[in-house]
Each structure stands twice: as structure tokens, then as C-alpha cells.
Amino acid sequence: MHISKPNLIKLDEIVNIDIEVIGNDSRRQSIKKAIDEGRCIVVKDNNSIVGFLIYDTHFFECSFISLVIVKLTERRKRYATSLIEYFISIAPTKKIFSSTNQSNKKMQKVFKANGFKQSGFIENLD
């Protein structure tokens, strides 16, 4: 397992993972922008990208993990945790937040297992 910041050459590989999970490429431009700005981290196994994390610092000037995506066939192998742990070690701010839908119980468990605490919720996002 290897974690790094990708370059734009890897854009299609990253977007293809996103398409596999959400069914379309609607986030292509935001993923491209995150790569351009150095706010994307990928995890590789056997030289193939199996997941990625995107973050920013626009949430009250705190680090905010806006997206964690792992290939459907590679889940439950600690890739999401590895991305989160790595991000925590390099985060540009001390406070780190994220968000996930109330229906996304799996991601809630990942965040809880990584020491995140629920601090509120927004209704009607699902």
C-alpha cells in the first residue's frame, strides 16, 4: 500500500473509481481542481489506485475531508482508514472535519473508528 498526491495523468483512473461508485462523472472537474491544487490523496496497491481522498480548508479555516472513495471491490481492506490516517498526519490545520449522509452507515463507522465524533447533522440531505 502506498499513499501519495497524484498528478493530472492519473485523473481518468481516479474519475473511473468515482464513476464506479456514484454512476457518473459529474465530479470530474472538482476532482481535477483538487489534483491541480494538491488537495487530493490516492492510495495504491500493486501500482493501481484503489481509492482517493479530497480535502479543503474552506470550512471555518479548518481542514475538511470532502470525499473519501474506495473501489467497490477493494472495500474493507483499510484503504479509507489509511487515507484518513495519512491526511491527519499532513493536515494543514489542527481541527479536521468531514461529513457523510445519515444513510451512509458504513462511512459513519469508518469515521468513528478513526476517532471522529459526530457534532451535528443537517436534515434532508439524503
Backbone hydrogen bonds, N-H to C=O, Kabsch-Sander energy under -0.5 kcal/mol:
donor,donor_aa,acceptor,acceptor_aa,energy
2,H,44,K,-2.1
4,S,42,V,-2.0
10,K,7,N,-2.0
11,L,8,L,-1.7
14,I,10,K,-2.3
15,V,11,L,-3.1
16,N,12,D,-2.4
17,I,13,E,-1.1
18,D,14,I,-1.8
19,I,15,V,-2.8
20,E,16,N,-2.1
21,V,17,I,-1.6
22,I,18,D,-3.2
23,G,19,I,-2.4
28,R,25,D,-1.9
31,I,27,R,-2.7
32,K,28,R,-2.7
33,K,29,Q,-2.5
34,A,30,S,-2.1
35,I,31,I,-2.3
36,D,32,K,-2.8
37,E,33,K,-2.3
38,G,35,I,-1.5
39,R,34,A,-3.2
40,C,34,A,-0.5
41,I,53,L,-2.7
42,V,4,S,-3.3
43,V,51,G,-2.4
44,K,2,H,-3.2
45,D,48,S,-2.5
48,S,45,D,-1.7
50,V,43,V,-2.9
51,G,43,V,-1.2
52,F,69,I,-2.6
53,L,41,I,-2.6
54,I,67,L,-2.4
55,Y,39,R,-2.1
56,D,64,F,-1.8
59,F,62,C,-0.9
60,F,58,H,-1.3
62,C,59,F,-1.8
63,S,95,K,-1.9
64,F,56,D,-2.7
65,I,97,F,-2.9
66,S,54,I,-1.8
66,S,64,F,-0.9
67,L,54,I,-1.6
69,I,52,F,-2.6
71,K,50,V,-2.9
74,E,71,K,-1.5
75,R,72,L,-0.9
77,K,74,E,-0.6
82,S,78,R,-2.4
83,L,79,Y,-2.4
84,I,80,A,-2.5
85,E,81,T,-3.1
86,Y,82,S,-2.4
87,F,83,L,-2.6
88,I,84,I,-2.7
89,S,85,E,-1.6
90,I,86,Y,-1.1
90,I,87,F,-0.9
91,A,87,F,-1.6
97,F,63,S,-2.7
99,S,65,I,-0.7
104,N,101,N,-1.3
105,K,103,S,-1.8
108,Q,104,N,-1.9
109,K,105,K,-2.0
110,V,106,K,-1.8
111,F,107,M,-2.6
112,K,108,Q,-2.5
113,A,109,K,-2.7
114,N,110,V,-1.0
114,N,111,F,-0.6
115,G,112,K,-1.8
116,F,111,F,-2.5
125,L,122,I,-0.6
